[in-house]
Amino acid sequence: MTKLITVDRAKAEIKRLQHYVDLVESFEADTLDKAIIMEYAYTNSIIKVTENLNIERDYALSVIKRKGQDELHKMMRSMYM
C-alpha cells in the first residue's frame, strides 16, 4: 500500500532529490578519494566501489568514514553511518 503525501511534501522531496542529482553530476572526481565518494554516490555499495576502482575495501571505507570536506562527502558519510 502506497503512503499518500501532500503536494507540498512531494515538491519538497523533488527539490531535495534534484539537488542531490545535481550535486553528484557536477562533482569533480579529480583525486582517488573523490572518485571513491562519487562512485559510492552512484552505487551505494562498498563492494562495487572496490571492484570498479580496483582498491582495497578498508581504504574505501576509511575515505567514506573520514570527516567530509565538501557537501557530497558529508552526505555520503552520513548515509553510510
DRENPA-3360 file (N, C-alpha, C; in nm, 2 decimals, always signed):
BEGIN
1 = MTKLITVD = +0.08/-0.12/+0.00/+0.00/+0.00/+0.00/+0.09/+0.12/+0.00 ~ +0.06/+0.22/-0.09/+0.14/+0.34/-0.10/+0.09/+0.44/+0.00 ~ +0.19/+0.50/+0.07/+0.16/+0.61/+0.16/+0.14/+0.74/+0.09 ~ +0.02/+0.80/+0.12/-0.01/+0.93/+0.05/+0.06/+1.04/+0.12 ~ +0.11/+1.14/+0.03/+0.17/+1.26/+0.09/+0.10/+1.38/+0.03 ~ +0.13/+1.50/+0.09/+0.07/+1.62/+0.03/+0.15/+1.67/-0.09 ~ +0.10/+1.75/-0.17/+0.17/+1.81/-0.28/+0.29/+1.89/-0.23 ~ +0.27/+1.96/-0.13/+0.39/+2.04/-0.08/+0.50/+1.95/-0.03;
9 = RAKAEIKR = +0.47/+1.84/+0.03/+0.58/+1.75/+0.07/+0.64/+1.68/-0.05 ~ +0.56/+1.65/-0.15/+0.61/+1.59/-0.27/+0.71/+1.69/-0.34 ~ +0.67/+1.82/-0.35/+0.75/+1.92/-0.41/+0.88/+1.93/-0.34 ~ +0.88/+1.93/-0.21/+1.00/+1.94/-0.13/+1.09/+1.82/-0.15 ~ +1.03/+1.71/-0.16/+1.11/+1.58/-0.19/+1.18/+1.59/-0.33 ~ +1.10/+1.64/-0.42/+1.16/+1.65/-0.56/+1.27/+1.75/-0.56 ~ +1.26/+1.86/-0.49/+1.36/+1.96/-0.48/+1.49/+1.90/-0.41 ~ +1.47/+1.83/-0.31/+1.58/+1.76/-0.23/+1.65/+1.66/-0.32;
17 = LQHYVDLV = +1.58/+1.58/-0.39/+1.64/+1.48/-0.48/+1.71/+1.54/-0.60 ~ +1.65/+1.65/-0.65/+1.71/+1.72/-0.77/+1.84/+1.78/-0.72 ~ +1.85/+1.83/-0.60/+1.97/+1.89/-0.55/+2.08/+1.78/-0.54 ~ +2.04/+1.66/-0.49/+2.13/+1.55/-0.48/+2.19/+1.51/-0.62 ~ +2.10/+1.50/-0.71/+2.14/+1.46/-0.85/+2.23/+1.56/-0.91 ~ +2.20/+1.69/-0.90/+2.28/+1.80/-0.95/+2.42/+1.79/-0.88 ~ +2.42/+1.77/-0.75/+2.55/+1.77/-0.67/+2.64/+1.66/-0.72 ~ +2.58/+1.54/-0.74/+2.66/+1.42/-0.78/+2.71/+1.44/-0.93;
25 = ESFEADTL = +2.62/+1.49/-1.02/+2.66/+1.50/-1.16/+2.76/+1.61/-1.18 ~ +2.76/+1.71/-1.09/+2.86/+1.82/-1.11/+2.99/+1.80/-1.03 ~ +2.99/+1.69/-0.96/+3.11/+1.66/-0.87/+3.23/+1.63/-0.96 ~ +3.34/+1.69/-0.93/+3.47/+1.66/-1.00/+3.55/+1.56/-0.92 ~ +3.57/+1.44/-0.97/+3.65/+1.34/-0.90/+3.79/+1.34/-0.96 ~ +3.86/+1.45/-0.91/+4.00/+1.47/-0.96/+4.10/+1.40/-0.87 ~ +4.06/+1.33/-0.77/+4.15/+1.25/-0.69/+4.09/+1.11/-0.66 ~ +4.17/+1.02/-0.62/+4.11/+0.89/-0.59/+4.01/+0.90/-0.48;
33 = DKAIIMEY = +4.03/+0.98/-0.37/+3.94/+0.99/-0.27/+3.80/+1.04/-0.32 ~ +3.81/+1.14/-0.40/+3.69/+1.20/-0.46/+3.62/+1.10/-0.55 ~ +3.70/+1.02/-0.62/+3.64/+0.91/-0.71/+3.56/+0.81/-0.62 ~ +3.62/+0.78/-0.51/+3.55/+0.69/-0.41/+3.42/+0.74/-0.37 ~ +3.42/+0.87/-0.33/+3.29/+0.93/-0.29/+3.19/+0.93/-0.40 ~ +3.23/+0.97/-0.52/+3.14/+0.98/-0.64/+3.09/+0.84/-0.67 ~ +3.18/+0.74/-0.67/+3.13/+0.60/-0.70/+3.03/+0.55/-0.60 ~ +3.06/+0.59/-0.47/+2.97/+0.54/-0.37/+2.83/+0.61/-0.39;
41 = AYTNSIIK = +2.83/+0.74/-0.43/+2.71/+0.81/-0.45/+2.63/+0.74/-0.56 ~ +2.69/+0.69/-0.67/+2.62/+0.63/-0.78/+2.58/+0.49/-0.74 ~ +2.66/+0.41/-0.66/+2.63/+0.27/-0.64/+2.57/+0.24/-0.50 ~ +2.60/+0.32/-0.40/+2.57/+0.30/-0.27/+2.61/+0.16/-0.22 ~ +2.73/+0.12/-0.27/+2.78/-0.02/-0.24/+2.94/-0.01/-0.23 ~ +2.99/-0.05/-0.12/+3.13/-0.05/-0.10/+3.19/-0.16/-0.19 ~ +3.12/-0.27/-0.21/+3.17/-0.38/-0.29/+3.19/-0.33/-0.44 ~ +3.09/-0.26/-0.49/+3.10/-0.20/-0.62/+3.21/-0.10/-0.63;
49 = VTENLNIE = +3.22/-0.01/-0.53/+3.33/+0.09/-0.53/+3.47/+0.02/-0.54 ~ +3.49/-0.08/-0.46/+3.62/-0.15/-0.46/+3.64/-0.22/-0.60 ~ +3.54/-0.28/-0.65/+3.55/-0.35/-0.78/+3.58/-0.25/-0.89 ~ +3.50/-0.15/-0.90/+3.51/-0.05/-1.01/+3.64/+0.03/-1.01 ~ +3.69/+0.06/-0.89/+3.81/+0.14/-0.88/+3.93/+0.05/-0.85 ~ +3.91/-0.08/-0.83/+4.02/-0.17/-0.80/+4.11/-0.12/-0.68 ~ +4.04/-0.10/-0.57/+4.10/-0.06/-0.45/+4.06/-0.15/-0.33 ~ +4.13/-0.14/-0.22/+4.11/-0.22/-0.10/+3.98/-0.17/-0.03;
57 = RDYALSVI = +3.91/-0.26/+0.02/+3.78/-0.23/+0.10/+3.81/-0.13/+0.21 ~ +3.92/-0.17/+0.29/+3.95/-0.08/+0.41/+3.98/+0.06/+0.37 ~ +4.05/+0.08/+0.26/+4.08/+0.22/+0.21/+3.95/+0.29/+0.17 ~ +3.87/+0.22/+0.10/+3.74/+0.29/+0.06/+3.66/+0.33/+0.18 ~ +3.65/+0.24/+0.28/+3.57/+0.27/+0.40/+3.64/+0.38/+0.48 ~ +3.77/+0.39/+0.48/+3.84/+0.49/+0.56/+3.81/+0.63/+0.49 ~ +3.80/+0.63/+0.36/+3.77/+0.76/+0.29/+3.63/+0.80/+0.32 ~ +3.53/+0.71/+0.31/+3.39/+0.74/+0.33/+3.37/+0.79/+0.47;
65 = KRKGQDEL = +3.43/+0.72/+0.57/+3.41/+0.75/+0.71/+3.48/+0.88/+0.76 ~ +3.58/+0.92/+0.68/+3.65/+1.04/+0.71/+3.56/+1.16/+0.72 ~ +3.59/+1.26/+0.80/+3.51/+1.38/+0.80/+3.51/+1.45/+0.66 ~ +3.39/+1.48/+0.61/+3.38/+1.53/+0.48/+3.43/+1.67/+0.46 ~ +3.49/+1.70/+0.35/+3.54/+1.83/+0.32/+3.45/+1.91/+0.23 ~ +3.36/+1.84/+0.17/+3.26/+1.90/+0.08/+3.12/+1.84/+0.10 ~ +3.02/+1.90/+0.04/+2.88/+1.87/+0.07/+2.85/+1.72/+0.04 ~ +2.90/+1.67/-0.08/+2.87/+1.54/-0.12/+2.94/+1.44/-0.02;
73 = HKMMRSMY = +3.06/+1.46/+0.01/+3.13/+1.37/+0.11/+3.05/+1.37/+0.24 ~ +3.01/+1.48/+0.29/+2.93/+1.48/+0.41/+2.81/+1.40/+0.40 ~ +2.74/+1.41/+0.29/+2.62/+1.34/+0.26/+2.64/+1.19/+0.26 ~ +2.75/+1.15/+0.19/+2.78/+1.00/+0.18/+2.82/+0.95/+0.31 ~ +2.90/+1.02/+0.39/+2.94/+0.98/+0.52/+2.81/+0.96/+0.61 ~ +2.72/+1.05/+0.60/+2.60/+1.05/+0.68/+2.52/+0.93/+0.64 ~ +2.50/+0.90/+0.51/+2.43/+0.79/+0.46/+2.49/+0.66/+0.50 ~ +2.62/+0.65/+0.50/+2.69/+0.53/+0.54/+2.68/+0.50/+0.69;
81 = M = +2.69/+0.60/+0.77/+2.69/+0.58/+0.91/+2.54/+0.56/+0.95;
% end
